């Protein structure tokens, strides 16, 4: 049994849980090395306290699962078959139909499927799996870190492509298309999320939608993008100026950069996570822009582009070596514009390393 499955099996023994149903595509990948989107079809890993795991998925994907190296039982099913009937028989063979305690991802599993799962047993106690699964994925191992370095390198490249594509009159969508085309030429199949390229006053929307807006001299340009490499995500934001920059834009940019650098400096094992947010927020507030920093400092990063931990001022957890997260302070002034600077950060033994390396000093693109 691989180390990850053994860790979760140990947890089942500790908590006296008979069956765990892992349903999210991210956690399925974490434990099986197989990533797929089954759409509406049932897919998941069942881990047992006293028996080997099993994997259920649409029959059309069974060969891919075998190629990924899954060594335990596989239940494939056709679209005209009821997968729960197959599971019922598998559970009978494992003598777990009288399970007293079961677990699943309550934030992921639908109400309907949770009820169907529970109907396989008598009257089991339910334990949520979220906190334990989050804890297991929190600290990255050397293999995960190596993959995330490659993903960060491709994110850096994406920003470079975007910057080089800037010219007067080009649209946000044209620049976005250039970025994604060039990344695919490099072998990147999927982006971590919808790529963002925003010009001028549209930078004031933290989650703006790229469109047909044309680039003009004096615009700030915000890039937010990431890629998926071998199942792991990157996420970078850079903001540059086109042709010229005014004093207000310079002030906003320098404030955000100072906040980001201060949070990076504070990133080291043992630091309270919430204090990173407070460190950056204090600098932005003292500069007079506190009301224009509406989101948390960042988020965990890994198989999901947003995962545990939340880099919020409310988080009392402490940083640990091997954690990976984003630090992305921003200032967004409606009808004026905005700046965000984001890096992917790895906690090291004595401090931190930014995996994303694209320059952060204010660039005026001519």
N, C-alpha and C positions, 0 to 999 in steps of 0.2 A: 504494500500500500504506500502511495506517495506521501511525502511529508505533510502536505496540506490536508489530504483526506485523513491522515492519522491524527492530525491536530483536532479536526472537528469531531472525529470519533472519540477521542479522549474527552472532549467536552460533553458528548452524549453520555458517556459513562459517569462523568462527574455529576451531571444534573439528572441522571437516571431517565434519560429520554430514549424512547424506543426507536423512533423514526424521525428523520429530518428530511423535508422536501425543499430542495434548492431549485428555485424557479427562474430567477432573474438571469438574463443572458450573460451579464458580467460575472456573477458568482458561479454560474455553470462553467464559464471559461476558466475561471480561477482554479477550479477543482479538477477540470477535465482536459484542459488545453484545447478545447473545441469551442469555436465561436460561431454561432449562427443566429439568425433571426427567424424564428418559426412562424412569425406573423400571428395569426389567431390560433394556430395549432398548439396542442399541449407538448411541452418539452421540459425536461428537468432531470435532476439527479436525486435519487433517494439514498440516503446514508442511514445505516442501521447500527444499533448498539451491538448486536450479536450476530451480524451477517455481513457478507460482502455487499458493496454498493451496487446499484443498478441505474441504468440510463434509459429513459424513454424518450422517443422522438419520432417524427414522421419517417416512414420507411425509406422515402426518397433520399434521406440524408445519412443513412446508416453507414454507407461506405466511407463517407467523409469522417465520420466519428472513428471508425476503425483506423483510418489513415492517421488520425490525430494521436493514436496510441492508447485509447481507452481499453483497459485489460479485463474489465468485469462484464457482467451480463448486460446485453443490449436488447431492449424491446422496441422493435420498429412496428409501425402500424400504417395501414392504408387509410385513405380519407373516408372510406365507407365503413371503417371499423371504429368501435368505441374503445379508446385507449384505457379507460378506467376499468373495463372488464378484464383486460390483460393484466393490469396492475393488481386487481383483486386476486387473480390466480397466483401471481408472483408473490404476493404477500402471504397467501396461504402456504405456499411452499417454504416460506421463511418463518412460519409460525408467529407472525406479528399482527394478525388480525385482532388479537385481544390487547393491543398496545394500550398502556395506561397513560402514557405521556408522549405527545408528539410536538413537532416544531416546524414552522415554516416562516417565510418572509412576509409578515402581515402587511407591510407597506407595498408589496409587489403583487402578491397573489390576489386575484379577483375574489370578490365575495362568493360568486358562484362556484369557482374551483375550490376555494377553501371548504365550502360546505360539502362538495363532492368528495374531497380528500378525507374529511372527518367522518363521512358516512361509511368509509371503509372499515371503521373501528366501532367499538361499542360507545362508550362515553369518555373519551380521552381528555386529559388535561392538556391545555395548549400553552406552549412557551414560545415567545417570539424569538426569532433567530437573528434579527438585525444587528444588535449590539455585538454579538459574538463574531458574526461574519465581518462586520466593519473592523473589529479589532484585529482579526487575522490579516486583513488586507492593508492595515494601517502602515506597517513598516515594510518597506520593499527590500527584497533580497538582491544579491549582486546581479543575477540574471535580469530581473525586472529593471534595475537601474541602468544596465547597459542598453536595454531596449529603449528606455525613456530618453537616454542621451541621443540616440539616433532620431527619435521622434522630435526632440527639441531642435536638432540640427536641421531637419526638414522644415520646421516652423520658421527658423531663422531664414532659410532659403526662400520661403514663401514671402516673407516681408521684403527681402531684397528684390525679388521679382516685382512686387507691387510698387516699390519705390522707383524702380527703373522704368516702370510703365507710365509714370505720371507725365502728362503733357497737357497744355492748355486745351480745353474742350473735350478731353476724354471723359467718359462717364464712369460712375462708380461700378456699374455692372461690367463694363469693358475691362477695367482693371482687375476685378474679381475673377473674371473668366480667364484672364492671362495668368493669374496666380495659380488657379486650379489646373489649368492646362499644363503649365510648366512642372507642377508637382507630379502630375500623372506621368509626364515624360520621365520623371525620376523614379517611377515605380510606386508612387503613393496611390493606393486604391481609394481610400476613404478619408474624408475630413472628420475631425472630432466633433464639429458642429457647423452650422451654416456660416460660411466665411462672411466677415463684415468689412466693408470698405465704405467709409463715410467722408463726405467733403463739407467744409465750411460749417455753417450753423447746424447741420445735421449731426455733427460730432457731439452736440449737447444731449443727444439721446443715447444713454448707455447701451441699449439694445436696439439700435436703429436698424432700419431695413434699407439696404443698398437699392438704388434705382437708377433713373436716367439723369440724375443731376450731373452737370458738367463742371469740371474743375476750372477754377479761376484763380488768377494771381491773388495772393493774400489769404487763401484758404488754408486752414489746418486740415490734415488728412489723417484719419484714424483707421488703422488696420487691426483687426482682431481675428485670429485664425489659429488652427491647430490641425494636426494630422494624426492618423492612427497607424502605428507600426507594430505588427505582430500582436495586435490586441490592446496596445497601450497608447494613451493619448498625450498630446502636447497642447499647449495653449499659450499664445503670446499676444500682447498688444503693444503696438508702437504708434506714436503720433508724430508726424513731421509737418513742417510748414512748406507751402509751395510759393516760390518766387520771393516772398517777403513776409515779414512778421512784425506786428506792432508791439508796443510796450506791454499792453494788457495780456496779449498772448504769451509773451516772454515770461511775465510774472506768474501766470497760471502754470505754464510748463515747469518753471523752476520750482514752484511750490510742490507740484506733484512729484517731481524727481527727488526733491529733498525728502519728502514723506516716504517714498519707496526705498531710498537708500538707507534711511533711518530704520525702517522695518527690517531690511535685510541685515543690517548690522546687529540688530537685536535677536536675530534668528540663530539659536544655538540650543543644544540639549538642556532641558530643565527650565526653559523660559515658558511662562504661562502664555498659551496661545492668544488669549484675549488681549494681552498686553501689546502684542504686535499691532493689532488694530488700533489700540489706544495711542500708541506711539505715532503712527502715521496720521491719525485723525487729529491729534493735538497740533501738529505742524500745519495741517490744512486749515484748522479752525483759527489758529493764531494769525494766519495770513489773511483771514477774512472770508474764507471760502467754505466754512464748515457746513453751511446749509446746502452746498452744492456737491457734497460727497454722500450720496444716498445709499450706498451699498456697503456690505462688509468688505474687509480687506482682501479676501481671497477664499480659496476652497481647496480641499484635497484633490489630488490628481493621480490617476492610475489607469485602470481598465475603464473606468468612467471618467468623463471629463470633469464632472462635479461629483466628488465623493467625500467621505469622511477624511479629515475633520473639517468643520466649518471654521473659517478664520474670522470669527466674530468676536467682538469685545466681550460677549457673554460666555465664551468658552473658557472654562477653568482648567482644562487638560494641559499637560506639559508636553513640550516638544521632545521627540525622541530621535536619536540617530537613525537614519533610514527613511524618515517621513519625507514625502514629496507633496508640495502644495504650491499654489500661486500667491504672489503678492502683487496686487493690482489696484492701487489707489487711483482715484480719478476726481476731476472737477468738471462739472457740466453746467453751463449757464444757458438757460433757454434763450433761443433766438440769437445767441452769440456764438457759441461753440463749446468745445470741451477737449480735455486731454486725459488719456489714461495710459499708464505705463505698467506692463505686466511681464513678470518673469516666472518661469518654473524653477522652484527652489528645492534643493535636496539638503536635508540636515546632515551635517558631517559630525565627526567626533568632537571637534572644537568650535564649530560654527556652521557655516552653510556654503553651498555652491550654487550659483545660478546655472542651470542647464541651458537656458536660452541665452545667447551671446550677442544678438544684434545690438549695435551701439544705442545708447540711451541719451546721449547728449543731444540737445536740440539741433536738428538738421534742417537747413533751408535748401530745398531741392530746386535747382534752377535748370 
